[in-house]
Amino acid sequence: MLRRLYDWVMGLAASRHAPTSLFAVSFAESSFFPIPPDVMLAPMVLARPDRAWHYAALCTLASVLGGILGYAIGYFLQDFGIWLMSVTGHSGGLAEFQCWYAKYGVWVILAKGLTPIPYKLVTIASGLAAFSFPAFIIASVVTRSARFFLVAFVVKKFGPTLLPVIERRLALFAGGLFVLLVIGLAASHFLGGNSGGACAA
């Protein structure tokens, strides 16, 4: 099913409604849709390199707005939010994220927003844990723009030869940034002291 969805999203990237579809997919992915907008962003940048930054900005705006919806689901519709996390394999998400937020705060959003870890998990969990909404918005803007502008830059700079690699190896591209964030997270943890017990892995 995921492969069919992936192919459908790729088809949208070639349609005359591609920008609108990119906005819709970026919005939905932040709260419930399983396919990341990168798979649309990359071929659209290949087709129109002159529009690369416009498309990346469109992705960022839609993703942050979708993140607000995910946050609202977790905050106002807790049972539904917990159910969504359960069907995505994170049934213990609320307790886990509350623990991580208590220890690491905004680093959780920064780390998970940059990597291929589904962003919908952190948006819903942020609402469930009643994480600071202004901090959530700021972190979302930083991390989403960093990710989408990075993808747009790589595709614009290196062209179609890198697209298959991006599709297969997005985790590796994000890995370097994730390592830096983990270092910062660990530093924050040790500077702040080891309080509150261990969080679930």
C-alpha positions as CSV (number, residue, x, y, z in Angstrom):
1,M,0.0,0.0,0.0
2,L,2.8,2.4,0.9
3,R,4.4,1.8,-2.6
4,R,1.1,2.6,-4.3
5,L,0.8,5.8,-2.2
6,Y,4.4,6.7,-3.1
7,D,3.8,6.2,-6.8
8,W,0.6,8.3,-6.5
9,V,2.5,11.1,-4.8
10,M,5.2,11.0,-7.5
11,G,2.5,11.2,-10.1
12,L,1.2,14.4,-8.5
13,A,4.6,15.9,-8.8
14,A,4.3,15.7,-12.6
15,S,0.7,17.1,-12.8
16,R,-0.3,20.7,-13.6
17,H,-1.5,21.0,-10.0
18,A,1.9,20.1,-8.6
19,P,2.4,23.1,-6.3
20,T,-1.1,22.7,-4.8
21,S,-0.5,19.0,-4.3
22,L,2.9,19.7,-2.7
23,F,1.2,22.0,-0.2
24,A,-1.5,19.4,0.5
25,V,1.0,16.5,1.0
26,S,3.3,18.6,3.2
27,F,0.4,19.7,5.3
28,A,-1.1,16.2,5.7
29,E,2.3,14.5,6.4
30,S,2.7,16.5,9.6
31,S,-0.4,14.9,11.2
32,F,-1.5,11.7,9.5
33,F,-0.3,11.1,5.9
34,P,2.5,8.4,5.7
35,I,4.5,9.7,2.6
36,P,7.0,12.6,3.2
37,P,6.8,15.6,0.8
38,D,10.4,15.1,-0.2
39,V,9.4,12.6,-2.8
40,M,7.4,15.4,-4.5
41,L,9.8,18.2,-3.8
42,A,12.8,16.5,-5.4
43,P,11.3,15.9,-8.9
44,M,9.6,19.3,-8.9
45,V,13.0,21.0,-8.2
46,L,14.5,18.9,-11.0
47,A,11.8,20.1,-13.4
48,R,12.0,23.8,-12.3
49,P,15.3,24.6,-10.6
50,D,14.5,28.3,-10.8
51,R,11.6,27.5,-8.4
52,A,13.6,25.4,-5.9
53,W,13.5,27.9,-3.0
54,H,9.8,28.7,-3.7
55,Y,8.9,25.0,-3.5
56,A,11.0,24.5,-0.3
57,A,9.3,27.5,1.3
58,L,5.9,26.1,0.3
59,C,6.8,22.8,1.9
60,T,7.9,24.5,5.1
61,L,4.8,26.6,5.4
62,A,2.5,23.7,4.8
63,S,4.4,21.4,7.1
64,V,4.3,23.9,10.0
65,L,0.6,24.5,9.5
66,G,0.1,20.7,9.4
67,G,2.2,20.4,12.5
68,I,-0.2,22.9,14.3
69,L,-3.1,20.5,13.3
70,G,-1.1,17.6,14.8
71,Y,-0.5,19.5,17.9
72,A,-4.2,20.4,18.2
73,I,-5.2,16.8,17.8
74,G,-2.9,15.8,20.6
75,Y,-3.9,18.7,22.8
76,F,-7.7,18.8,22.3
77,L,-8.4,15.2,21.1
78,Q,-6.2,13.2,23.3
79,D,-7.9,9.8,22.8
80,F,-7.8,10.3,19.1
81,G,-4.2,11.4,19.3
82,I,-3.2,8.3,21.3
83,W,-5.0,6.1,18.8
84,L,-3.2,7.7,15.9
85,M,0.1,7.1,17.7
86,S,-0.9,3.5,18.5
87,V,-1.7,2.6,14.8
88,T,1.7,3.9,13.8
89,G,3.4,1.6,16.3
90,H,4.0,4.1,19.1
91,S,1.3,3.1,21.6
92,G,3.5,4.2,24.5
93,G,4.2,7.5,22.9
94,L,2.6,9.9,25.5
95,A,4.6,8.6,28.4
96,E,7.8,8.3,26.3
97,F,7.6,11.8,24.9
98,Q,6.6,13.4,28.2
99,C,9.8,11.9,29.7
100,W,11.9,13.1,26.7
101,Y,10.4,16.6,26.8
102,A,11.0,16.8,30.6
103,K,14.7,16.0,30.1
104,Y,15.5,17.5,26.7
105,G,12.8,20.0,25.8
106,V,13.0,21.6,22.3
107,W,15.9,19.3,21.3
108,V,13.3,16.5,20.7
109,I,11.5,18.5,18.1
110,L,14.7,19.6,16.4
111,A,16.1,16.1,16.2
112,K,13.0,14.4,15.0
113,G,12.0,17.2,12.6
114,L,15.2,16.9,10.7
115,T,15.3,13.2,10.3
116,P,13.1,10.7,8.4
117,I,11.4,9.8,11.7
118,P,7.7,10.6,11.0
119,Y,7.2,14.2,12.0
120,K,3.5,13.5,12.8
121,L,4.6,11.6,15.8
122,V,6.3,14.6,17.4
123,T,3.5,17.0,16.5
124,I,0.8,14.8,18.1
125,A,3.0,14.0,21.0
126,S,3.8,17.7,21.6
127,G,0.1,18.4,22.0
128,L,-0.4,15.3,24.2
129,A,2.4,16.4,26.5
130,A,1.2,20.1,26.4
131,F,4.6,21.2,25.3
132,S,5.1,25.0,25.0
133,F,3.2,26.0,21.8
134,P,5.5,29.0,20.9
135,A,8.6,26.8,21.4
136,F,7.0,24.1,19.2
137,I,6.3,26.6,16.4
138,I,9.8,28.1,16.5
139,A,11.4,24.6,16.5
140,S,9.1,23.4,13.7
141,V,10.0,26.4,11.5
142,V,13.7,25.9,12.1
143,T,13.8,22.1,11.6
144,R,11.3,21.9,8.7
145,S,12.9,24.7,6.7
146,A,16.4,23.2,7.3
147,R,15.2,19.9,5.9
148,F,13.3,21.1,2.9
149,F,15.8,23.7,1.8
150,L,18.6,21.1,2.2
151,V,16.7,18.7,-0.2
152,A,16.0,21.6,-2.6
153,F,19.7,22.6,-2.5
154,V,21.1,19.1,-3.1
155,V,18.7,18.5,-6.0
156,K,19.3,21.9,-7.6
157,K,23.0,21.6,-7.2
158,F,23.6,18.1,-8.3
159,G,20.7,17.4,-10.6
160,P,18.8,14.2,-11.5
161,T,21.8,11.9,-11.1
162,L,21.4,12.2,-7.3
163,L,17.6,11.7,-7.2
164,P,17.7,7.9,-6.9
165,V,20.3,8.2,-4.1
166,I,18.1,10.7,-2.3
167,E,15.1,8.4,-2.4
168,R,17.1,5.5,-1.1
169,R,19.4,7.3,1.3
170,L,17.5,10.2,2.8
171,A,18.3,8.8,6.2
172,L,22.1,9.1,5.5
173,F,21.8,12.7,4.3
174,A,19.9,13.6,7.5
175,G,22.3,11.5,9.6
176,G,25.1,14.0,9.8
177,L,22.7,16.7,11.0
178,F,21.1,14.2,13.4
179,V,24.5,13.4,14.9
180,L,25.1,17.1,15.6
181,L,21.8,17.4,17.3
182,V,22.4,14.3,19.4
183,I,25.6,15.8,20.6
184,G,23.8,18.9,21.6
185,L,21.0,16.9,23.2
186,A,23.6,14.9,25.3
187,A,25.4,18.1,26.3
188,S,22.0,19.5,27.4
189,H,21.3,16.4,29.4
190,F,24.7,16.3,31.2
191,L,24.7,20.0,31.9
192,G,21.2,19.9,33.3
193,G,21.8,16.8,35.4
194,N,20.3,13.3,35.1
195,S,16.9,13.9,36.6
196,G,13.6,12.2,36.1
197,G,14.9,8.7,35.5
198,A,15.5,7.0,32.2
199,C,13.3,7.4,29.2
200,A,12.1,4.5,27.1
201,A,14.2,3.9,24.0
